[in-house]
């Protein structure tokens, strides 16, 4: 495996500047009420890159109050077209500051800078411009009911929205939630992941520069068990949108039940990527490797289960292992780096524990699965062969660069295995047989099915799952329903 052990570039970036960041509440950068702070690290080096004010319940109270004032005041009274103009201006500022945002995201989340510039940043900007265009196009319908009445519907913003963002794609997924919420006329209190708060705080600064009124976007970093819980339980929050683990998602549902606030959840995945013996194996295994090793496997829809037909099973394993060994790891500032570290030491230990579990269960570790280098949280990409469907590494979300290759016999066997987990976020299938791939797409338990490709998303298409993958949909017009309430109006024409 080609491993880069020279981290001097990353280390020098960290040593050059340690940022000091505050909360953003009511248009002002403020210290937390408690005065407490926390450090955030670069996962590639383990060095401190920022000290951030740590929010608590009192800070959430301030932020929700500010969001409510803005919702009932300037933001609620603003013409939808003007809201859209502000979002367009924010998108332009993001383009102008693209290199800075990419640098923050790379250092904070341990992402190769090339991946941020190629995917995360463009996707965030595309999402923002897409929903900026929707701001003045969200409308109801005139519904004919009877001759003596004018009956119609309107869609109104749901109110104050708690946006809880994960650490794996903080910039991109943060914008998936923020952009439609603001376009619909809602106000927001955002809780970025404690591990990756920097890009959100910079977006908050740019939003004010773009003309977003105070209180429309408030950002309160801090522990999920404190800030997240306070938002979920706050009676002044009308809606919670969350991306993260199923366990936390269940807790959010329980907390939201207190005042029946609306919730949408995008949770975990254990996606199957099915390769038949008539598939283009070079294209299929190339995409399968990218589908699990991109972002160090820290992707909800990662193709962590590759199902290979028995006739090509050995070749698929061999090709995946070869691609895993060829991935270049190391300095995330180097644009030739393909694989960065996982997010934290805790996550690294969890992944390595699963590598041990897989071997104890009887699976064969073909390559990888080791901590690499003398600093940072790098794990060499792991390929498991001889995996049984019932094994924990086949059933449980590892959220790291670990792929389980499972053998299947025929269509019914492939579908049984693909649908045989608690998750249903995504799936892929590779075959030249049009009927076969269509049958799979129809029967697969997945919110997205990729045919002879894997991993693509677009803000114009709905995104989400069911079961332990959550409920509700982000992206497209479906996201507008997340942040609006329909109202029916009945006017008597005989007065």
N, C-alpha and C positions, 0 to 999 in steps of 0.2 A: 504493500500500500504506500502511496506517495503522501507522506506526512510532512508538513512544514513545522519545524520546531522553533523557528525564529519569530518570537513574539515582540521583538523590540519596537516595531511600529505601533502595535496596539498599546504597549506599555507606555511609550512616549506620549501617545494621545491622552492616556489617563493622567499622567503626571503633569501634563501641560495646564490643565484647568480642572478644578473641582467645583462644580456648579453649586449655587445655593438657591433653592427654589421655595416659594411660599404658596399658600393656598390662593385660589382666585375666587373671591366672593363679592358679588354686587359690583363688579367692574374694578375691584381693587385687589392688589397683591397684599395679603395679610398673613401674619403669623397665626398659628393655631392658638386657641384659647389656652390650652395647657402649656404652650411654649415648647412642647416636645418636638424632636426631629428624629428622622431615621436616615440611614445611609443606603444608597443604591449602588450596586457593583456592576462592573463590566464582566459578564460571564466568561469572556475570553481570557481575562487576566486575573480575576478575583479582586481587583483593585477598586477602591471607592472612586466613583465619578461624580457623585452629587450628594448633597445633604438637603433633605426635603422636610418641610413642616409636616407634622403628623396630625391629621385631623381626628376629631372625636365627636361624640354626640352633640356637644355644644356648637361645634363648627357646622355640623349637618343642620342644626336648627337655624343657624344664621343663613346658610345657603338656601334652604327650602323657603324661608321667609323672603329672601331676595328674589328667588325664582317666581314665587307667587305674586309679588308686587309687579314684576315685569310682565307676567302673563296677564294680569288684570289691568295693566297700565299700558306702557308704550308699545310693547310687542303685540299685545292683543289688539291695539287700536291701529297698528300699522297696516297699510295696504299690502296684501299678499305679494304684489309685484315688487314692492320695495324690499320686502324680506328676501325675495329671490335675488335682487340686485346685490344685497349685502353678502349673500352666500357666494355669488359669482365673484365679488371682490375678494372674498376669503380664498377662493380657489386660485385666483391670480397671485395672491400673496404667497400661497403655498408653492406655486411654480417658481416664483422669484427666490424663495428661500429653500428650494428643493434640496440643494446640497447640504445645507445646515440640518434640515429635518432628517435626511437620510443618515447623516453622521450621528445625530442623536439616537435614532432608532437602532443603528448598527451597534453602537457602544452599549446602549441600555439593555437591548434584548439579545446581544451576542449574535446578531445576524451578519452574514457576509454583506458588505456594502453593495456588491453587485446585485444581490437578490432584492435589496430594498429599492435600488434605483430601477431595477427591471420590473418589479411587481408591486411591492407594497405602496410606494409613493404614487405611481401612476394610478393604481386602483383606488386609492383614497381620493385623489383629485377627480377622477372620473365619477366616483360616487357623489361627490359634492356637487359637481356641475350637473349631473343627471337630476338630482333632487332640487337643485336651485331652479331648474327649468319647470319643475312641477309646482312650485310655490303658488302660482296664480292659476293653476289648472285643476285644483281640487274642488269639485263641485258635486252637487246632488242632481236629482232628476225631477222633472214634472211628471206626476203619475196620474193619469185619468181615472177617477173613481166614480163620480156622478156629476150631473150637469149643473147642480146648484152649489158646487164647491170647487175651489182651487186647491189642489193638494200637491205638495211637493216635498222633497227631502233636501237637507243640507248636511254637510259634513263639517263638524266643529272639532278643533284641537282638543285632545283629551285632557290637557292641563300641564301639571308639573311632572316631568319624567325623570326617574332615576336611571342613569345609564351606567351599568357596571361592566367594565371592559377587562378582557383576559390579558395575560402577559405574552401570549405567543404571537399575536399580530396586533399590538396596541394601536398603531396608527391606522391601519386599514380597517380593522373591525370597529375601532372607536368611531370612525367616520361612517361605517355601515349604519350605526345607530344614531349618531348625532345629526347627520345630514337630513334624513327624513323627518326626524322629530322637529327640527327647526323649520324645515320647509312647511310642515303642517301647522305651524304656529304655536307649538309647544315651547316651554322653557325647560331647561335641563340642569340637573345636578349630576355631574359625572364623577364616578369613582374609578380612576385608573387602577390597574393592578399595582400593588405595593412594589413589586419588582421592576415595573416598567412605567413610570409616571412621566418621564421627561417629554416625550412627543406630545402628550395631551396638554401639558402645561404650556408648551410653546404654541400649540394651536390656539389655546385660550388667549395668549398675547396677540397673535395675529388676528383673531376674531375681533378683538377690541379695535385694533388698527383698521380693520375693514368696516367698522361702523356698527358692530353689534352692540345694542344698548346694554348698560350695566344690568346684571341680574339674569339676563337671558341664558348665559352659559356660566355655570359655577363649577369649579373643579376642586374636589376635596380628596387628596390622596390619604391613604392610611390603611390599617388592617381591615380585612373583610369582616372579621368578627366584631369590629367596632363600627366603622363607617358604613360598611355594607348593611349590617343588621339595623343600624339606625335609620338608614334610608328605606329599607324594606318595611320597617314597622312604623314609619312616620305617617300620621294621618293626613298630612299635607301633600304627600306624594300620591299622584293619581295612577301612575303606571311605572312598572319596573321592566327593563329589558336587560337581559343577562346572557353572557356567553361564558361557559366554564364547565365545571365538573357536574355529573349527575347528583352527587351528594350535596353539593352546595345548592343546586337547583331545587332539590326537595325542601331544603331549609327555607329557601325564598318563598316557595309556594305556601308553606305553613305560616310564615310571617305575614305574607300579603293577605292571608285570609282574615286578618284582624279587621280590616276595613274594606275588604272585597276589592282591593286595587287590582287593576289588570296586570297580567304578567305574560311576557313572551320569553322563551328559553331556547337557546341553542347550546346543546350539551355535547356529550362525547360521541365517539364513533369507534367501530371496529370493522371498517369497510372491507368488503371482499372485492378482489380484482381477479376475474375469472379468465383463464387463458386456455382456449381449446386447441386441439392438435392441428387445426387448419388455419390457425392465426399466423400472422407475420410475426415470427418470434423475435426478430431483431427489434421491431418497433414496439412490440408488447413488453419485452423485458426492459427496454430502455425507459419506457413510460412507467413501468411498474417500479423500477429503481427510483425514478424521480418522485413517484407517488408516495413512497415511504421515507426516502432520505431527505427530501426537501425540508428546509427549516429544521433539520436534525430530527425529523419525525414528529415534531411538535405541531401537528395539524389535526384538527378534529376529523377531517375526512381522509386522513392518510390511509393508503391501501396497505394496511398492516397484515392483511391475510391475502396472500397470493394463492389462488386455487388453480392448480395446473393439471391438465388432463394426463392420465397415466401414461399415454404414449409419448408425451414430451416432458414429463416431470423432471427427469434427470437433467435434461438440457436446460430447462428453465432455471433449476437450482444453480447449475454451472454458470449460466449467463448472469444471473443476479449476483452471485458471489464475485464474478469478475468485475462487474460494474461497481460493487461495493468497495473492492480493493483499489480501484482506480480513482476514487473520489479524493480530491485534494482538500486536506484540512489545514487549519492554522490561522494566520493573521486575518481577521475579518475585514481589515482595511485593504487587503490585497484583492484586486478585482478578479484574480484567477482562483481564489478560494471558493470551493463549492459547498463545503460543509463546515458550519460553525459549531460552537459548543451548545450544550443544553443550558437551560436558563439558570440553574442553581446547583449548589452542591447537594441539596436535598433531593432534587429531581434526578440528578446523576446517580445517587445511591439507590433510588427507587428503580431506575432502569436496570442498573447492574444487578439488583436483587432479582428482577424478572429474568435476566440472562441465566442466573443460577437456578431459578425455578424451572425454566425450560429444560435445562440439562438434567436436573433431578427427575423431571417428568418423563424423560426418555427421548426427547428430541435431540437432534444432532446439530451442534453449533458448527456450521461450515466455515464461518469467518467472522471476525470482529467481536464486538461485545466487551471491549476493554477500555479502561480509562487511558487516554493518550496524553502525553506531554507532562511537563512539570509545573504547569500553572493552568488555571481555567478548568472548565467542566466539559472537556471533549471526550466523546465516546466513539470508538471506531464502529462504523455501521455493521450491524449484525444480521446474518442470514441463518435461519433455522430450517433444517430439512427434517423429514420424517415426523412432522407435526400431526398429532391427532386432533380432530375437531374438538374433543372434550377437554383438551389441556387448557390450563389457565392462560398460557401465552396466546392461545387462540380465542379465548373468551373475554379476557379482560383488557382494558385499554392501557397500554404501556406508555404511550405518549413519548416515544423516543425512537431512535433510528434502529428499530428491530422489526424484521419481517419474518413471518411464519409461512412457509410454503407447504400447502396441503394438497394431497393427491385426491382426484375425483375420477369417477368412471364414466358418467353420462350426464345428460341434462338434469334429470331428477336429482341425482346425487349432488351436482353442483348447486342447484337451487336450495336443496335441504341444508347444505353447509353454509351457503351465503346468507340465508335467512335465519340461521341457527344461533343468533346472539340476541342480547337485549337491546342492541342498537339498531338504528335504521336511518342513518344519515345519508350514506352514499354507497355506490357500488359501480364496478366496471366490468365489461365483458368484451372479449376479443375473439372474433370468428369471422370468416368470410361468408357464413351461412346467414342470409338476411332473416329468414324465418326464425332461426335459433336465437339471434340476438334480440329480435322483437319479442319473442316469448319470454326471454329473461327479463327484458325491460318491463314487461307487463306484470310479471309475478314477483319481481324483486321487492323486498321491503326496504325502500330507500327513497329519500326525498329527491335525490339526483341519481341518474344512471348514465354513465359514460359508455359509449359504444365505439370500440376501436380507438379510444383515446382515454386519458385519465387526468383528473384534477382541475380542469378548467372551471372558472366561475365568471359570471358577468352580472353587474348590478341590475341588468334588465331582466334577469331570470330569477324566479323565487329560489330561496335557499333555506333549508331547514329539514327536520326529520320528525320522528315520533319515537315512542318508547323512551329508553334511556338517552336518546338523542334530543329529547325536548319536544316542544310544540310551538306552533306559530311559524311564520315565514318572514325572513328578511329579503331585501332586494325587490326590485320591480314595483308594480302597483300594489302588490300584497303588503309591502311595508307601510304604505299610506294608511291602510286599515289598522295597523298597530297603534297609530298615533292620532286617530280621529274617532269621533263618535257620531253615528248617524242620528239625525233628528227629523221626525216627520212633522210637517206643518199643514194644518187643515183650516182653510179660510172659507167661511160661509158667504156665498155671493148674494144671498137674499136679504142682507141687512139694508 
